[in-house]
Amino acid sequence: MTPAQPPLADLFARYLNQQSSAHAEGLGLADAEGEVVPYDAVPVQPVEPRLAWSEALAVLVPLGIDAGGRLPAAPPEWPALVASHEPEVALPFALGNYPQLVRHLPALLQASDARARSAPVHSVAPALLDWARVQSATRQPLATLLAVGVLRLAREYDVAEELLRDVRPTLPKAWLSVAANEAAALAWQRGQTEQADALWAAQAESVPILFNRGVASLFLGRTDAARTFLTRATAELPEVGAWHHLGRLYLALAEMRR
C-alpha cells in the first residue's frame, strides 16, 4: 500500500515555517531586488543558504574537529553571497565551500583546466570584511578559519591570506591540519594550482586531503591518480552527504577522460 501523502495545505504550511525560521536565523533566500533575471538563465533551483552553510562546515568532522552541536552563525551577507556566486568547476573540500556550487554540468564537462577568475563575486565584500575582522578578533580557531574560508569564497584572497598567516602560529595542534588545507585551497582558488597541488601532496592523508588531491589531479591532467584519490575519498564520505555526491561526479568525469 502506498502511504497517504499529507494534505497540500499542510505541506505548504511546513514549507513556509521552514522559510520563516531560516529568515529569522539570517539564512533565508536572498532577494534579487533591482535585478533582471532572463528567463531560464539559472539552470537549477537556487541554493538554500541554510543548506550551503551546513555544507560549508562539513570539512571539519573528517579532519578530526568537533565543532560542537550548533553551527556557528553565518555572516549577515551569506544569503546574498550564495545567491550571487556563479557556478564553480574544480571545487576543493574546504571551509566555506559547498558542493552545490558545482551546478553547471556543461561547464564541468568542457573544463580543461582549473584556472580561477580573480574578479570579486558581488558587492557584499565590504560587509563580509567587517564580519571577518570581528571573527578574527576573537582569536578562536573556528571563527578565524571560517572567516578565511568565506573570504576565499568571495574572492577576497589577499585579506584571507593575511588572516590565515596571522592565526596559524597561535593555533592548537588539532587545528593545524585545517589551516594547512585552507592554505592549499586558497592557493587553488586564486589560480595557483601547482602550488596547491604540492601543498596537498605534503599533508597527512585524510578524507578531505584525498578528495582535494583527486580534484587537483583531475584538473591537472592526471586522470589515473584522480580516480585513485577520489575512489578512496568517496568511500569514506557519508552516502547521504552532498560532498560524497560531488566526489562521485568528479569520479565519473575522471572515468570519461580515461
Residue pairs with C-beta under 8 A, 6 or more apart in sequence:
5 11
6 14
19 28
19 29
22 28
22 29
22 48
22 49
22 50
25 50
25 73
25 74
26 73
26 74
26 76
26 78
26 79
27 48
27 49
27 50
27 53
27 74
27 78
27 79
28 49
28 79
29 46
29 48
29 49
29 79
29 83
30 49
30 79
30 80
30 82
30 83
30 84
32 83
43 103
43 104
44 103
46 82
46 83
47 82
47 83
47 98
47 100
47 101
47 103
49 74
49 78
49 79
49 82
49 83
51 98
51 100
52 78
52 82
52 98
52 100
53 71
53 74
53 78
53 98
54 71
55 97
55 98
55 99
55 100
55 242
55 243
56 95
56 96
56 97
56 98
56 149
56 150
56 153
57 67
57 71
57 72
57 95
57 146
58 93
58 241
58 242
58 243
59 93
59 94
59 95
59 97
59 178
59 181
59 208
60 66
60 67
60 95
60 142
60 178
62 206
62 207
62 208
62 236
62 237
63 177
63 178
63 181
63 206
63 208
64 174
64 177
64 206
65 142
65 174
65 175
65 178
67 142
72 142
72 143
72 146
75 81
75 127
75 128
75 131
75 132
75 150
76 127
76 131
77 124
77 127
77 128
77 131
78 150
80 122
80 124
81 121
81 122
81 124
81 128
81 150
81 153
81 154
84 121
84 122
84 124
85 101
85 121
85 122
85 153
86 121
87 101
87 102
87 103
87 104
87 107
88 97
88 101
88 102
89 102
89 104
89 107
89 108
89 111
89 114
89 219
90 111
90 114
90 188
90 215
90 218
90 219
91 97
91 99
91 101
91 102
91 215
91 246
92 181
92 184
92 185
92 188
92 189
92 196
92 211
92 212
92 215
93 181
93 207
93 208
93 211
93 212
93 215
93 243
94 149
94 152
94 181
94 182
94 185
94 208
94 212
95 145
95 146
95 148
95 149
95 150
95 178
95 182
95 185
96 146
96 148
96 149
96 150
96 151
96 152
96 153
97 149
97 153
97 185
98 242
99 242
99 243
99 245
99 246
100 242
102 108
102 246
102 249
108 249
108 253
109 253
109 256
111 219
113 193
113 219
113 220
114 188
114 191
114 193
114 215
114 216
114 219
114 220
115 191
115 193
116 188
116 189
116 190
116 191
117 155
118 155
118 157
118 190
118 191
119 155
120 154
120 155
120 156
121 153
121 154
121 155
122 154
124 154
125 154
125 156
128 150
128 151
128 154
128 156
129 151
129 156
129 159
131 147
131 150
132 147
132 148
132 150
132 151
132 156
132 159
132 163
135 143
135 144
135 146
135 147
136 143
136 144
136 147
136 163
136 166
136 167
138 144
139 167
139 170
141 167
141 171
141 172
141 175
141 178
144 163
144 167
145 164
145 167
145 175
145 178
145 179
145 182
147 160
147 163
148 160
148 163
148 164
148 167
148 182
148 186
149 160
149 182
149 185
151 157
151 159
151 160
151 163
152 160
152 182
152 185
152 186
152 189
152 190
155 189
155 190
157 186
157 189
157 190
160 186
161 186
164 179
164 182
164 183
164 186
167 179
168 176
168 179
171 179
177 203
177 204
177 206
180 199
180 203
181 200
181 203
181 208
181 209
181 212
183 199
184 196
184 199
184 200
184 203
184 212
185 196
185 212
187 193
187 195
187 196
187 199
188 196
188 197
188 212
188 216
193 216
193 219
193 220
194 220
196 216
197 213
197 216
197 217
197 220
200 209
200 212
200 213
200 216
201 213
203 209
207 233
207 236
207 237
208 233
210 229
210 230
210 232
210 233
210 236
211 229
211 230
211 233
211 234
211 237
211 243
211 247
213 225
213 229
214 225
214 226
214 227
214 228
214 229
214 230
214 233
214 247
214 250
214 251
214 254
215 226
215 230
215 250
217 223
217 225
217 226
217 229
218 226
218 230
218 250
218 253
218 254
218 257
223 254
223 257
223 258
224 258
226 250
226 251
226 254
227 251
227 254
227 255
227 258
230 247
230 250
230 251
230 254
231 251
233 247
234 244
234 247
234 248
234 251
237 243
237 244
237 247
238 244
